[in-house]
Structures are given as structure tokens and as C-alpha cells.
Amino acid sequence: MSINLQALSAQLLVGLINGSFYALLSLGLAVIFGMLNIINFAHGALYMMGAFVAYFLLNLAGIGYWPALFLAPIIVGVFGMILERTMLQWIANLDHLYGLLLTFGLALIIQGVFQNYFGSSGLPYAIPDALKGGVNLGFMFLPIYRGWVVIFSLVICIATWFLIERTRLGAYLRAATENPTLVRAFGINVPLMITLTYGLGVGLAAMAGVLSAPINQVRPLMGADLIIVVFAVVVIGGMGSIMGSIITGFTLGIIEGLTKYFYPEASNTVVFVLMVLVLLVKPSGLTGRTT
């Protein structure tokens, strides 16, 4: 079998872009589960909200892509913090099933509201002028925006890992979720730390939504298409593992791209086959800790 380098490179690029979204979304899920012990099934809906907020900012307020890239995660993050304060905090100490059912219900409500007003078709969101066009690499044509998505996602993922694992604020966040009584004794506002953590995880999903908007258009069900795969990524990397989610997200995107080239029929199932294999060998995930 002869390998068409241009076609293979194109599929690898698509895989890297998908991997960028997998990494950002699974990172947000890992932050929320690892620190709050909540399985956040509303993550896909909040990713979709990020794209819609960017769309509204552009069409209603004339605010373009660059401000929206930071405003949308803040707006959706605040919405997420309201959800945490009004609903999720009351089930924090209950079985995981309660959190899963509540967030699944929230996802259906959010998606239903947007679908009712905007239908199922995609709304266009233009690529910013500075990122239009592409670069001819000889063996393939690289669209500048898609390259930007991969690089920016990687930077955000590493910055988030550094914030949580290597800074004093991250230490406070981890301590507040692992031993809240002790941390409260030092005068730290534990409920506020937990709310901010949920807002951070949700904000990462919204940022992925903004990055996705010019590529995949803005659709009410765009999150529903991704969330199952993203959960598989989190399970493979290890539930709650920050670095595991980043590495697994990008790696599975590349594997998916390779599968689309060599065996397209399996491209939609390869992630789930890998998940089954990993769970059989190491139930805690590749980088998860065995309890």
C-alpha cells in the first residue's frame, strides 16, 4: 500500500485539531472531577455555550474574536459558578450518580433551550483576519487558524497544569478539596475555592467552544457530539489526572487521524476500543492513581 503523504498529513492535522479540543475539554473535566469529585456531564453544553457567547458578542455587541476568546470563558465560567452555588454544592458529598444525573439534566435543558431558538443548523463564525490564509509546507497546505488552535490549546493546557500543580493558589485549591476542615482553620474560604475551581473547569470548556466556532460553526448540539469521546479520553488518561488528560487528548486525536487514513471504518470507534483495552489492563487509567 503506497502512502499519500499529503492525505496522511491532512488527516494528522485534523487529528491534532480534534486532539486540541479533546485535551481542553478533558482537562476541564479532570479539574472538576479531580478536585470536586463531580462527574460534570454538562461540560459539552457549556462548551457549546462558549461558542454561542462568542457569536452573540460579535453579532449583538460588535466584539470580535480576540476579546471573545477571553470574555466568553469568563461569562460561561460565572454561569458555571452560579450552577455550583445553587445546585451542585448540595450534592457534593453524595454518590457520584447524583452529580452525573443532575449535570446530565442540566445539559439537556441548556441544549434544548438553544435548539428551540436556533434550530440544529450551524451558524457561521468568521476566522479573524490575522489568522486567515495558510502556509505551504511543501507536503501539505497548513491553514494558519488551525495551526493556531493547536498551539494555543497546548499553551493553555500547560499553563493550567502549572497553575494547579506548581503554584501556591493550586496548592490551596488541592488542599481545600482534600482536607477542607484543616484549610478552613487557616482562614481560607473553602466554598469560594471550590466555586472558583468549578468556574475554571467550565471556562476551559467555553474557551474550547470559542476556538471551535470558526472551524465547526456554532450549533446547539456541537457539545453533544463531543462529550462521549471526551469522557473516554478522561477515563483512558485517569479520572482526575491533569497531565493525563492533556497527553491522552492530543495522543488520541492523532491516533484517530491515523485511523481515518489507514482504516476509516474504525475511526469513530478506535477511542472506545482503546478505552476498553486500558480499563482491562489498568482500571485507574494510564496516569491515574490506584485507590
Secondary structure as UniProt FT lines:
FT   HELIX           5..36
FT   TURN            41..42
FT   HELIX           43..61
FT   HELIX           65..86
FT   HELIX           88..91
FT   TURN            92..93
FT   HELIX           96..118
FT   HELIX           129..131
FT   STRAND          134..136
FT   STRAND          141..143
FT   HELIX           144..166
FT   HELIX           168..178
FT   HELIX           180..185
FT   TURN            186..187
FT   HELIX           190..216
FT   TURN            220..221
FT   HELIX           222..237
FT   TURN            239..240
FT   HELIX           242..262
FT   HELIX           264..266
FT   TURN            267..269
FT   HELIX           270..281
FT   TURN            283..284
//
